[in-house]
Amino acid sequence: MTPPDTDSGTLLAEDAHRARLVLSVQAAKLSASCRVLVAGHDATRREPGALVATAATLAGHAEHVLTLAVIAERMAGASWQNIGDVLGITRQSAWTRFAGAAETFEQRRPRLVPDNEDLVELVRRALDVLEHVEAYTQDTAPDAEPWVVPAPLADSVALQALCRVAHVLEQAVGSFRDADQPPGPRIFGPDGRDEHVAFRAVIVNRADLDTLAEALTVATVALSPAERAAEEDPAARDRLANLAKILDEFSPGGFRASWDGGRPLDSPDDTLLPLTRLLALFALPDDDDTVRIVERLASAGGADVRLTASQELAYHRLADRLNRIITGGDPLSRFMY
């Protein structure tokens, strides 16, 4: 195969930032590991060949750092020709050597989510909306009015995408499972006694998130009379109007006028709030805190985690961000972290 001549539009700024953060973390680890080879360390207690074995391990780590550096450059917009020139190899060779790792990095971004009931409720509400649309568009009763809606809300496309995202969460987040099933690794503060809400690193399909983002955009247009009227295609305008009528059933006065506890929705736009927040959760840009917590969870290998003082500070900053997205900043929910 031939490397692409131009960069893909999927090389997003958040990917470049994430790649640079991961590179920084791995480079720091490599630097720390190299200290064992520095002159002055007591080598009399080492087994024969230990230094060579250590150097060989470090060479493997260095190769990993090189790969991450290439990925960071690619995410920042460097071409395969640029990378090949720096490494003294051809553009084709650079692509063959590193393209697979770059693509995997792009598609498999770990997203941190809280393992709590707030997330479960958010997903349930988002599913509730799309299942409501599905009930109208798939009604096969003889006297049923045909409801044709725009893609990707038509033909269960958006609902299936959300179901796949929900399935990923169900596999990783203990709060989705029955009480008699193992909840998963716990997170403790530096004292080893103060238990926090656990974070889980999940990987969702970016194509599913793109589908849901498109569905949210279409639904937002449908709920706006001005934007519906601006649609020039009469058939498309009718589909938007159908969708608006379906979604309006969630507005005050409709038979689905509240989420739970009898609390009425303030406006039809609130119908889309769960999906909006869920997508915002998965679009949360990585920062140093995110990378630090992901790395700590990965290093635990599925065991309980005891945070250091600096990691706990990162945890609480991240908890603030997640709580603002999922609950709108509810103080009681934040207190539970």
C-alpha positions as CSV (number, residue, x, y, z in Angstrom):
1,M,0.0,0.0,0.0
2,T,1.0,3.6,-0.5
3,P,0.9,6.2,2.3
4,P,-1.7,9.0,1.8
5,D,-0.4,12.1,0.1
6,T,-2.4,14.4,2.4
7,D,-3.3,14.3,6.0
8,S,-6.8,13.0,7.1
9,G,-9.3,15.4,8.7
10,T,-9.3,13.0,11.6
11,L,-6.0,14.4,12.9
12,L,-7.7,16.4,15.6
13,A,-6.1,18.9,18.0
14,E,-7.1,16.8,21.0
15,D,-5.4,13.8,19.5
16,A,-2.2,15.8,19.1
17,H,-2.4,17.0,22.7
18,R,-3.1,13.4,24.0
19,A,-0.1,12.0,22.0
20,R,2.2,14.7,23.3
21,L,1.1,14.0,26.9
22,V,1.6,10.2,26.5
23,L,5.0,10.8,24.9
24,S,6.0,13.0,27.8
25,V,5.0,10.4,30.4
26,Q,6.8,7.6,28.6
27,A,9.9,9.7,28.0
28,A,10.1,10.5,31.7
29,K,9.8,6.8,32.6
30,L,12.6,6.0,30.2
31,S,14.8,8.7,31.6
32,A,14.2,7.4,35.1
33,S,15.0,3.8,34.0
34,C,18.2,4.8,32.4
35,R,19.6,5.9,35.8
36,V,20.5,2.3,36.6
37,L,23.1,2.3,33.9
38,V,24.8,5.5,35.1
39,A,28.3,5.1,36.4
40,G,28.5,5.1,40.2
41,H,25.8,2.5,40.8
42,D,27.1,-0.6,42.7
43,A,27.5,-3.3,40.1
44,T,29.1,-5.9,42.4
45,R,25.8,-7.4,43.4
46,R,24.5,-7.8,39.8
47,E,24.3,-11.1,38.1
48,P,26.6,-11.5,35.0
49,G,24.8,-10.0,32.0
50,A,22.4,-7.9,34.1
51,L,23.6,-4.6,32.6
52,V,23.2,-6.0,29.0
53,A,19.7,-7.2,29.9
54,T,18.8,-3.8,31.3
55,A,20.1,-2.0,28.3
56,A,18.2,-4.3,25.9
57,T,15.0,-3.6,27.9
58,L,15.7,0.1,27.7
59,A,16.2,-0.2,23.9
60,G,12.7,-1.6,23.6
61,H,11.4,1.2,25.7
62,A,13.3,3.7,23.5
63,E,11.7,2.2,20.4
64,H,8.3,2.7,22.0
65,V,9.1,6.4,22.8
66,L,10.2,6.8,19.1
67,T,6.9,5.4,17.9
68,L,5.0,7.8,20.3
69,A,7.1,10.7,18.9
70,V,6.1,9.8,15.4
71,I,2.5,9.5,16.4
72,A,2.7,12.9,18.1
73,E,4.2,14.5,15.0
74,R,1.5,12.9,12.8
75,M,-1.3,14.1,15.1
76,A,0.2,17.6,14.9
77,G,0.2,17.5,11.1
78,A,3.6,16.2,10.0
79,S,3.6,14.3,6.8
80,W,5.2,10.8,6.3
81,Q,7.7,12.6,4.1
82,N,8.7,14.8,7.0
83,I,9.1,11.8,9.3
84,G,11.0,9.8,6.7
85,D,13.5,12.7,6.1
86,V,14.3,13.0,9.8
87,L,14.8,9.3,10.2
88,G,16.8,8.9,7.0
89,I,14.3,6.5,5.4
90,T,11.8,6.8,2.6
91,R,8.3,8.1,3.0
92,Q,7.0,4.6,2.2
93,S,9.3,3.0,4.8
94,A,8.2,5.4,7.5
95,W,4.5,4.7,6.7
96,T,5.1,1.0,6.7
97,R,6.9,1.1,10.1
98,F,4.6,3.4,12.0
99,A,1.2,3.8,10.3
100,G,-0.4,0.9,12.1
101,A,0.5,2.3,15.5
102,A,-0.7,5.8,14.5
103,E,-4.0,4.5,13.3
104,T,-4.5,2.4,16.5
105,F,-3.7,5.4,18.7
106,E,-6.2,7.5,16.8
107,Q,-9.1,5.0,17.0
108,R,-8.5,3.6,20.5
109,R,-8.5,6.6,22.7
110,P,-9.3,5.6,26.3
111,R,-12.1,7.7,27.9
112,L,-12.4,7.9,31.6
113,V,-15.9,7.6,33.0
114,P,-17.1,7.4,36.7
115,D,-18.4,4.1,38.0
116,N,-21.5,5.6,39.6
117,E,-25.3,5.7,39.3
118,D,-25.2,9.2,37.7
119,L,-23.6,7.7,34.6
120,V,-26.1,4.8,34.5
121,E,-29.0,7.3,34.7
122,L,-27.5,9.4,31.9
123,V,-27.2,6.5,29.6
124,R,-30.7,5.3,30.5
125,R,-32.2,8.7,29.7
126,A,-30.3,8.9,26.3
127,L,-31.6,5.4,25.4
128,D,-35.1,6.4,26.5
129,V,-35.2,9.3,23.9
130,L,-33.9,7.2,21.0
131,E,-36.2,4.3,21.9
132,H,-39.1,6.7,22.0
133,V,-38.3,7.8,18.4
134,E,-37.9,4.2,17.4
135,A,-41.3,3.3,18.7
136,Y,-42.9,5.8,16.4
137,T,-40.8,5.0,13.3
138,Q,-41.2,1.2,13.7
139,D,-44.9,1.2,14.5
140,T,-46.4,-1.5,12.2
141,A,-50.0,-1.4,13.4
142,P,-52.5,-1.3,10.5
143,D,-53.9,2.1,11.4
144,A,-50.6,3.6,12.5
145,E,-49.5,6.9,11.0
146,P,-46.2,6.5,9.1
147,W,-43.5,8.5,10.8
148,V,-40.5,9.1,8.5
149,V,-37.6,10.9,10.2
150,P,-34.2,12.0,9.0
151,A,-31.0,9.9,9.1
152,P,-29.3,8.7,11.2
153,L,-32.4,8.6,13.5
154,A,-34.2,6.5,10.8
155,D,-33.8,2.8,10.5
156,S,-32.5,2.4,14.1
157,V,-29.0,3.6,13.1
158,A,-28.5,6.1,15.9
159,L,-30.2,3.7,18.4
160,Q,-27.9,0.9,17.5
161,A,-24.9,3.1,17.8
162,L,-26.0,4.1,21.3
163,C,-26.6,0.5,22.3
164,R,-23.1,-0.4,21.3
165,V,-21.7,2.5,23.4
166,A,-23.9,1.3,26.3
167,H,-22.6,-2.2,25.9
168,V,-19.0,-1.0,26.2
169,L,-20.0,0.8,29.4
170,E,-21.9,-2.2,30.8
171,Q,-18.8,-4.4,30.4
172,A,-16.5,-1.9,32.2
173,V,-18.6,0.0,34.7
174,G,-19.7,-2.0,37.8
175,S,-22.7,0.3,38.4
176,F,-24.4,-1.2,35.4
177,R,-24.2,-4.7,36.7
178,D,-26.2,-6.5,39.4
179,A,-25.3,-5.9,43.0
180,D,-24.1,-9.5,43.4
181,Q,-21.5,-9.2,40.7
182,P,-17.9,-7.9,41.4
183,P,-17.9,-4.1,41.2
184,G,-14.3,-3.9,39.8
185,P,-11.1,-2.4,41.2
186,R,-11.5,0.3,43.8
187,I,-9.6,3.7,44.1
188,F,-8.4,4.8,47.5
189,G,-6.8,8.0,48.7
190,P,-3.2,8.2,49.9
191,D,-4.2,6.9,53.4
192,G,-5.5,3.7,51.9
193,R,-8.8,4.1,53.8
194,D,-10.8,6.9,52.0
195,E,-12.5,5.2,49.0
196,H,-13.3,7.3,46.0
197,V,-15.8,6.7,43.1
198,A,-13.8,4.5,40.7
199,F,-12.9,5.7,37.2
200,R,-13.0,3.2,34.4
201,A,-11.0,3.6,31.2
202,V,-13.3,2.6,28.2
203,I,-12.7,2.6,24.5
204,V,-15.7,3.3,22.3
205,N,-16.0,3.3,18.5
206,R,-15.4,6.8,17.2
207,A,-17.8,6.0,14.3
208,D,-20.6,5.4,16.8
209,L,-19.9,8.7,18.5
210,D,-19.9,10.4,15.1
211,T,-23.3,8.9,14.4
212,L,-24.7,10.0,17.7
213,A,-23.3,13.5,17.2
214,E,-25.0,13.7,13.8
215,A,-28.2,12.5,15.3
216,L,-28.0,15.2,18.0
217,T,-27.4,17.9,15.3
218,V,-30.4,16.7,13.3
219,A,-32.6,16.6,16.4
220,T,-31.5,20.1,17.4
221,V,-32.5,21.4,14.0
222,A,-35.8,19.6,14.2
223,L,-36.7,21.3,17.4
224,S,-35.9,24.8,16.0
225,P,-38.8,26.1,13.9
226,A,-36.5,28.6,12.2
227,E,-34.0,26.0,11.2
228,R,-36.7,23.6,10.0
229,A,-38.2,26.4,7.8
230,A,-34.8,27.1,6.3
231,E,-34.6,23.5,4.9
232,E,-35.2,23.9,1.2
233,D,-36.1,20.3,0.4
234,P,-39.8,19.8,1.2
235,A,-39.3,16.0,1.9
236,A,-36.4,16.8,4.3
237,R,-38.5,19.5,5.9
238,D,-41.4,17.0,6.5
239,R,-39.0,14.5,8.1
240,L,-37.7,17.2,10.4
241,A,-41.3,18.2,11.3
242,N,-42.1,14.5,12.1
243,L,-39.1,14.3,14.3
244,A,-40.0,17.5,16.1
245,K,-43.5,16.1,16.9
246,I,-42.1,12.9,18.3
247,L,-39.6,14.7,20.4
248,D,-42.2,17.2,21.6
249,E,-43.9,14.3,23.4
250,F,-41.1,14.8,26.0
251,S,-42.1,18.4,26.5
252,P,-44.3,19.6,29.4
253,G,-47.9,18.4,28.7
254,G,-46.8,15.4,26.7
255,F,-47.3,11.8,28.0
256,R,-43.5,11.7,28.6
257,A,-43.4,15.1,30.3
258,S,-40.8,14.1,33.0
259,W,-37.7,12.0,33.4
260,D,-38.2,10.6,36.9
261,G,-39.6,11.7,40.1
262,G,-42.3,13.8,38.3
263,R,-39.8,16.6,37.5
264,P,-41.1,18.3,34.3
265,L,-38.7,19.2,31.6
266,D,-38.2,22.9,31.2
267,S,-38.3,22.9,27.4
268,P,-38.3,20.6,24.4
269,D,-34.5,21.1,24.2
270,D,-34.1,19.4,27.5
271,T,-35.2,16.2,25.8
272,L,-31.8,16.1,24.1
273,L,-29.8,17.0,27.3
274,P,-28.8,13.4,28.2
275,L,-27.4,12.7,24.7
276,T,-25.7,16.1,24.7
277,R,-24.0,15.3,28.1
278,L,-23.1,11.8,27.1
279,L,-21.3,13.0,23.9
280,A,-19.6,15.8,25.9
281,L,-18.3,13.2,28.3
282,F,-16.7,11.2,25.5
283,A,-15.4,14.4,23.9
284,L,-13.7,15.7,27.1
285,P,-10.2,16.7,26.0
286,D,-7.3,14.9,27.6
287,D,-5.0,16.9,29.9
288,D,-2.2,16.0,32.3
289,D,-4.7,14.8,35.0
290,T,-6.4,12.4,32.5
291,V,-3.2,10.9,31.4
292,R,-1.9,10.6,35.0
293,I,-5.1,8.7,36.1
294,V,-5.2,6.5,33.0
295,E,-1.5,5.5,33.5
296,R,-2.1,4.8,37.2
297,L,-5.1,2.5,36.4
298,A,-3.2,0.7,33.7
299,S,-0.2,0.1,36.0
300,A,-2.4,-1.5,38.6
301,G,-3.3,-4.3,36.2
302,G,-6.9,-4.6,37.5
303,A,-6.0,-4.4,41.2
304,D,-7.2,-1.8,43.7
305,V,-5.5,1.5,43.3
306,R,-4.0,3.7,46.1
307,L,-3.3,7.2,44.8
308,T,-0.4,9.3,45.7
309,A,-1.0,12.8,47.0
310,S,-0.4,14.3,43.6
311,Q,-2.5,11.7,41.9
312,E,-5.4,12.4,44.3
313,L,-5.2,16.1,43.3
314,A,-5.5,15.1,39.7
315,Y,-8.3,12.7,40.6
316,H,-10.4,15.5,42.2
317,R,-9.8,18.0,39.4
318,L,-10.9,15.3,36.9
319,A,-13.9,14.5,39.1
320,D,-15.0,18.2,39.0
321,R,-14.9,18.1,35.2
322,L,-16.8,14.8,34.9
323,N,-19.5,15.9,37.4
324,R,-20.1,19.2,35.7
325,I,-20.7,17.3,32.4
326,I,-22.8,14.4,33.8
327,T,-25.0,16.3,36.4
328,G,-24.5,19.9,35.5
329,G,-22.3,20.3,38.6
330,D,-24.7,18.9,41.2
331,P,-22.9,19.4,44.6
332,L,-24.4,16.3,46.2
333,S,-23.2,14.1,43.3
334,R,-19.7,15.7,43.5
335,F,-19.6,15.1,47.3
336,M,-20.0,11.3,46.6
337,Y,-16.6,11.2,44.8
